Amino acid sequence: MKKKVKKPGFFRDIFSRKNGFDMPFFTLVMLLLIIGLIMLFSASYAYAYYNNKGNSLYYISRQFVFAVIGVTAMLMISRIDYRMLHKFALPVMGLSYVLLVIVLFMPKMKGVRRWIDLGFITFQPSEIAKFGVILIFAHLISLNYKQMKTFKYGVLPYIVILGSVAGLMVLEPHLSGTILVVAIGVTLMFVGGTSLKWFAGVGIAGVVGLIGVILSGKIGYAMSRLEYWIDPFSDMRGKGWQTIQSLFAIGSGGILGQGLGNSRQKFLYISEPQNDFVFAVVGEELGFVGSTIIVILFVLLVWRGFVIAMKSPDKFGSLLAVGLTIQVGLQAALNIAVVTNTIPNTGISLPFFSAGGTSLVMLLAQMGVVLSISRYASLEKT
């Protein structure tokens, strides 16, 4: 009698040596996610207790549920052939434009129009727009890579897309998201082969865009942030408060930190420590050493993403991997720079750490795309 051969199950197939995705990348994602959940709970429980009728688990419980959903989505997407995304490039970009227009008619939240509230869930269209830009750029460049030195195929369509998306995001206003989207787009153009001479034109377009922002009156929003970045102590109890408390937190952390859970600044000194300024609590509790380890994990994630990109079997996969990993790296760098007052406060979240269920699910789903690419890349499976 022939012995029955057991077919590998879902998880067994995912992690198998022959068919599995890139384990170093997956491990880095999971490490950042787990550390992020721990630090989110530590940073948020006092704020949650005070603002949510004594429910100190408000933020972490929601984030944990979304993390489970996100990891499940990541594993499922990792099994899908990433090349299918070619078909979704235009629809996703079209949806991004629709949502970026709709959000301009939404009621203001925290003085800006960045969120669409569906009642049961709230999300930022900019999160979808970031993925839309990466996807459409990877799609177009992979189709026209032999003509990327020309203006018609190597510059014009990308400037039109970046300019229109950036313009809509400035109207919210969402300057940090605008900077991030433009940086990702320019990076993909460079990697895709756009001639260096055309980047001068990109710079001119940027100046024209800045003039447009000034004329629209939105520059006042940015100038206010710039003023209190230069001297946050000029308004210690007002607009400089959050930056000052963040610096106090990081400074008191020292080399080794106060210990996990022992932050003092999270007790209603740092405004919304569960969100943009969660890294300040990281610095206070884990110190310079712990903060450096987290930064290294982000660097390793981007590096491994680039390795996957270089080993990808086609340009579409390579550009997708570069775009999705550079998004994480740039966003983390901008957030940490804001928290340490290296750059003005831009209101940007820290990937894997900041509270935000839909953005976490979106992020993990995108990491699933990178894992899908790694399945087909010429990597040694470990």
HUQUI-V425184 format. One record per pair of residues at least 6 apart in sequence whose ideal C-beta (glycine too) atoms are under 7 Angstrom apart, sorted by sequence separation. I is the first residue (numbers start at 1). GAP is how many residues later the second one is. D is the distance in whole Angstrom. If there is no record, write none. Layout:
BEGIN
i = {I & I}
gap = {GAP & GAP}
d = {D & D}
END
This chain:
BEGIN
i = {13 & 14 & 49 & 52 & 109 & 147 & 148 & 213 & 228 & 234 & 252 & 312 & 337 & 14 & 48 & 49 & 106 & 115 & 116 & 141 & 147 & 228 & 233 & 266 & 270 & 273 & 338 & 349 & 8 & 48 & 115 & 169 & 170 & 232 & 236 & 273 & 282 & 283 & 338 & 48 & 104 & 106 & 115 & 116 & 144 & 169 & 282 & 309 & 312 & 48 & 103 & 106 & 114 & 270 & 338 & 349 & 45 & 48 & 103 & 106 & 228 & 232 & 233 & 114 & 166 & 169 & 228 & 232 & 282 & 309 & 334 & 351 & 103 & 308 & 309 & 335 & 102 & 249 & 334 & 335 & 44 & 166 & 224 & 228 & 265 & 266 & 335 & 44 & 165 & 166 & 186 & 249 & 305 & 306 & 99 & 140 & 248 & 331 & 263 & 332 & 40 & 41 & 162 & 265 & 305 & 306 & 332 & 40 & 162 & 245 & 305 & 331 & 137 & 249 & 263 & 103 & 263 & 37 & 40 & 162 & 262 & 302 & 328 & 245 & 246 & 261 & 301 & 302 & 100 & 136 & 245 & 260 & 37 & 99 & 258 & 259 & 302 & 37 & 158 & 257 & 258 & 301 & 302 & 133 & 242 & 257 & 96 & 99 & 100 & 242 & 257 & 37 & 241 & 250 & 253 & 257 & 158 & 246 & 249 & 253 & 256 & 298 & 96 & 133 & 249 & 252 & 253 & 255 & 95 & 96 & 250 & 254 & 255 & 256 & 257 & 33 & 246 & 249 & 250 & 253 & 254 & 255 & 298 & 242 & 249 & 96 & 129 & 92 & 93 & 154 & 155 & 92 & 154 & 154 & 295 & 163 & 324 & 92 & 93 & 126 & 155 & 159 & 166 & 170 & 148 & 149 & 154 & 148 & 173 & 324 & 325 & 89 & 148 & 149 & 155 & 159 & 163 & 324 & 88 & 89 & 141 & 145 & 151 & 175 & 126 & 133 & 137 & 145 & 170 & 173 & 320 & 321 & 85 & 89 & 130 & 134 & 138 & 126 & 130 & 133 & 137 & 141 & 129 & 133 & 321 & 86 & 320 & 130 & 279 & 317 & 21 & 279 & 114 & 113 & 276 & 280 & 317 & 112 & 114 & 279 & 14 & 112 & 312 & 112 & 276 & 277 & 308 & 313 & 14 & 313 & 14 & 100 & 305 & 308 & 312 & 308 & 311 & 101 & 104 & 311 & 100 & 104 & 311 & 100 & 103 & 308 & 276 & 279 & 308 & 276 & 278 & 276 & 275 & 279 & 278 & 278 & 276 & 275 & 275 & 274 & 250 & 246 & 247 & 243 & 243 & 242 & 232 & 229 & 229 & 229 & 226 & 225 & 225 & 192 & 191 & 188 & 191 & 188 & 188 & 184 & 187 & 184 & 184 & 184 & 183 & 180 & 180 & 180 & 176 & 179 & 145 & 176 & 175 & 176 & 142 & 176 & 142 & 141 & 142 & 139 & 142 & 138 & 141 & 138 & 137 & 138 & 138 & 134 & 137 & 134 & 134 & 134 & 130 & 59 & 42 & 50 & 42 & 47 & 46 & 42 & 46 & 47 & 46 & 43 & 47 & 47 & 47 & 44 & 43 & 44 & 86 & 43 & 131 & 127 & 83 & 40 & 43 & 82 & 123 & 124 & 127 & 131 & 121 & 40 & 43 & 82 & 39 & 42 & 39 & 39 & 42 & 35 & 32 & 31 & 28 & 32 & 28 & 29 & 28 & 28 & 25 & 24 & 25 & 22 & 25 & 22 & 82 & 73 & 77 & 70 & 74 & 78 & 82 & 66 & 70 & 73 & 74 & 77 & 81 & 82 & 63 & 69 & 73 & 77 & 80 & 67 & 71 & 74 & 75 & 78 & 63 & 66 & 70 & 74 & 78 & 62 & 66 & 70 & 73 & 77 & 59 & 63 & 74 & 44 & 40 & 39 & 40 & 36 & 36 & 33 & 32 & 29 & 25 & 26 & 25 & 22 & 25 & 21 & 22 & 21 & 21 & 22 & 24 & 23 & 20 & 18 & 17}
gap = {6 & 6 & 6 & 6 & 6 & 6 & 6 & 6 & 6 & 6 & 6 & 6 & 6 & 7 & 7 & 7 & 7 & 7 & 7 & 7 & 7 & 7 & 7 & 7 & 7 & 7 & 7 & 7 & 8 & 8 & 8 & 8 & 8 & 8 & 8 & 8 & 8 & 8 & 8 & 9 & 9 & 9 & 9 & 9 & 9 & 9 & 9 & 9 & 9 & 10 & 10 & 10 & 10 & 10 & 10 & 10 & 11 & 11 & 11 & 11 & 11 & 11 & 11 & 12 & 12 & 12 & 12 & 12 & 12 & 12 & 12 & 12 & 13 & 13 & 13 & 13 & 14 & 14 & 14 & 14 & 15 & 15 & 15 & 15 & 15 & 15 & 15 & 16 & 16 & 16 & 16 & 16 & 16 & 16 & 17 & 17 & 17 & 17 & 18 & 18 & 19 & 19 & 19 & 19 & 19 & 19 & 19 & 20 & 20 & 20 & 20 & 20 & 21 & 21 & 21 & 22 & 22 & 23 & 23 & 23 & 23 & 23 & 23 & 24 & 24 & 24 & 24 & 24 & 25 & 25 & 25 & 25 & 26 & 26 & 26 & 26 & 26 & 27 & 27 & 27 & 27 & 27 & 27 & 28 & 28 & 28 & 29 & 29 & 29 & 29 & 29 & 30 & 30 & 30 & 30 & 30 & 31 & 31 & 31 & 31 & 31 & 31 & 32 & 32 & 32 & 32 & 32 & 32 & 33 & 33 & 33 & 33 & 33 & 33 & 33 & 34 & 34 & 34 & 34 & 34 & 34 & 34 & 34 & 35 & 35 & 36 & 36 & 39 & 39 & 39 & 39 & 40 & 40 & 41 & 41 & 42 & 42 & 43 & 43 & 43 & 43 & 43 & 43 & 43 & 44 & 44 & 44 & 45 & 45 & 45 & 45 & 46 & 46 & 46 & 46 & 46 & 46 & 46 & 47 & 47 & 47 & 47 & 47 & 47 & 48 & 48 & 48 & 48 & 48 & 48 & 49 & 49 & 50 & 50 & 50 & 50 & 50 & 51 & 51 & 51 & 51 & 51 & 52 & 52 & 52 & 53 & 53 & 54 & 56 & 56 & 57 & 57 & 58 & 59 & 59 & 59 & 59 & 60 & 60 & 60 & 61 & 61 & 61 & 62 & 62 & 62 & 62 & 63 & 64 & 64 & 65 & 65 & 65 & 65 & 65 & 66 & 66 & 67 & 67 & 67 & 68 & 68 & 68 & 69 & 69 & 69 & 71 & 71 & 71 & 72 & 72 & 73 & 74 & 74 & 75 & 76 & 78 & 79 & 80 & 81 & 90 & 93 & 94 & 98 & 102 & 103 & 109 & 112 & 115 & 116 & 118 & 119 & 120 & 127 & 128 & 131 & 131 & 134 & 135 & 139 & 139 & 142 & 143 & 146 & 147 & 150 & 151 & 154 & 158 & 167 & 170 & 170 & 171 & 171 & 172 & 172 & 173 & 174 & 174 & 177 & 177 & 178 & 178 & 181 & 182 & 182 & 185 & 186 & 186 & 189 & 190 & 193 & 197 & 215 & 218 & 218 & 219 & 219 & 220 & 221 & 221 & 221 & 222 & 223 & 225 & 226 & 227 & 229 & 230 & 230 & 230 & 231 & 231 & 232 & 233 & 234 & 235 & 235 & 235 & 235 & 235 & 235 & 237 & 238 & 238 & 238 & 239 & 239 & 242 & 243 & 243 & 259 & 265 & 266 & 269 & 269 & 272 & 272 & 273 & 276 & 279 & 280 & 280 & 282 & 283 & 286 & 287 & 288 & 288 & 290 & 290 & 290 & 290 & 291 & 291 & 291 & 291 & 291 & 291 & 291 & 292 & 292 & 292 & 292 & 292 & 293 & 293 & 293 & 293 & 293 & 294 & 294 & 294 & 294 & 294 & 295 & 295 & 295 & 295 & 295 & 296 & 297 & 297 & 311 & 313 & 314 & 315 & 316 & 317 & 319 & 320 & 338 & 345 & 345 & 346 & 349 & 349 & 350 & 352 & 353 & 354 & 357 & 358 & 359 & 361 & 363 & 364}
d = {6 & 6 & 7 & 4 & 5 & 4 & 4 & 5 & 7 & 6 & 7 & 4 & 4 & 7 & 6 & 4 & 5 & 5 & 6 & 7 & 7 & 6 & 6 & 5 & 5 & 7 & 5 & 6 & 6 & 5 & 7 & 5 & 6 & 3 & 6 & 5 & 7 & 5 & 6 & 7 & 6 & 7 & 6 & 6 & 4 & 4 & 6 & 5 & 6 & 4 & 6 & 6 & 5 & 6 & 7 & 7 & 4 & 5 & 7 & 7 & 5 & 4 & 7 & 7 & 5 & 7 & 5 & 5 & 6 & 4 & 6 & 6 & 5 & 5 & 5 & 5 & 6 & 7 & 5 & 6 & 4 & 6 & 7 & 7 & 7 & 5 & 4 & 6 & 6 & 6 & 7 & 4 & 5 & 7 & 7 & 6 & 6 & 6 & 5 & 6 & 6 & 4 & 7 & 6 & 7 & 7 & 6 & 6 & 6 & 5 & 3 & 5 & 6 & 6 & 4 & 5 & 5 & 7 & 6 & 5 & 6 & 5 & 5 & 5 & 6 & 7 & 7 & 7 & 5 & 6 & 5 & 5 & 6 & 4 & 6 & 6 & 7 & 6 & 6 & 7 & 6 & 6 & 4 & 7 & 7 & 5 & 7 & 6 & 6 & 5 & 4 & 6 & 7 & 6 & 5 & 3 & 5 & 5 & 4 & 4 & 4 & 6 & 5 & 6 & 6 & 6 & 7 & 5 & 7 & 4 & 4 & 5 & 5 & 6 & 6 & 6 & 4 & 6 & 6 & 4 & 7 & 6 & 5 & 6 & 4 & 4 & 6 & 7 & 4 & 7 & 6 & 5 & 5 & 6 & 7 & 7 & 5 & 6 & 4 & 6 & 5 & 7 & 7 & 6 & 6 & 7 & 7 & 4 & 5 & 6 & 6 & 5 & 5 & 5 & 7 & 6 & 7 & 5 & 7 & 5 & 7 & 6 & 7 & 6 & 6 & 6 & 6 & 6 & 6 & 5 & 6 & 5 & 6 & 4 & 7 & 6 & 7 & 4 & 6 & 6 & 4 & 4 & 7 & 6 & 5 & 6 & 6 & 7 & 6 & 4 & 5 & 6 & 5 & 5 & 7 & 5 & 7 & 6 & 5 & 5 & 6 & 6 & 6 & 7 & 7 & 6 & 6 & 5 & 7 & 7 & 7 & 7 & 6 & 6 & 5 & 5 & 4 & 7 & 6 & 5 & 4 & 7 & 5 & 7 & 7 & 5 & 6 & 6 & 7 & 7 & 6 & 6 & 6 & 7 & 5 & 6 & 6 & 5 & 6 & 4 & 7 & 5 & 6 & 5 & 6 & 7 & 7 & 7 & 4 & 7 & 5 & 4 & 5 & 6 & 7 & 6 & 5 & 7 & 5 & 6 & 6 & 6 & 6 & 7 & 6 & 6 & 6 & 7 & 7 & 7 & 5 & 3 & 6 & 5 & 7 & 4 & 4 & 7 & 4 & 7 & 6 & 5 & 6 & 4 & 7 & 5 & 6 & 7 & 7 & 4 & 6 & 7 & 6 & 5 & 6 & 6 & 5 & 7 & 6 & 7 & 5 & 7 & 7 & 5 & 7 & 6 & 6 & 6 & 4 & 4 & 7 & 6 & 7 & 5 & 7 & 6 & 5 & 6 & 4 & 7 & 5 & 6 & 6 & 6 & 4 & 7 & 6 & 6 & 7 & 5 & 6 & 7 & 6 & 6 & 6 & 7 & 6 & 7 & 4 & 6 & 5 & 5 & 7 & 7 & 6 & 6 & 6 & 6 & 6 & 5 & 4 & 5 & 4 & 3 & 4 & 6 & 6 & 3 & 7 & 5 & 6 & 6 & 5 & 6 & 6 & 6 & 6 & 5 & 7 & 4 & 6 & 5 & 3 & 4 & 5 & 6 & 5 & 7 & 6 & 6 & 5 & 7 & 7 & 7 & 6 & 6 & 6 & 4 & 4 & 5 & 4 & 5 & 6 & 6 & 6 & 7 & 6 & 4 & 4 & 5 & 5 & 6 & 7 & 5 & 6 & 7 & 5}
END
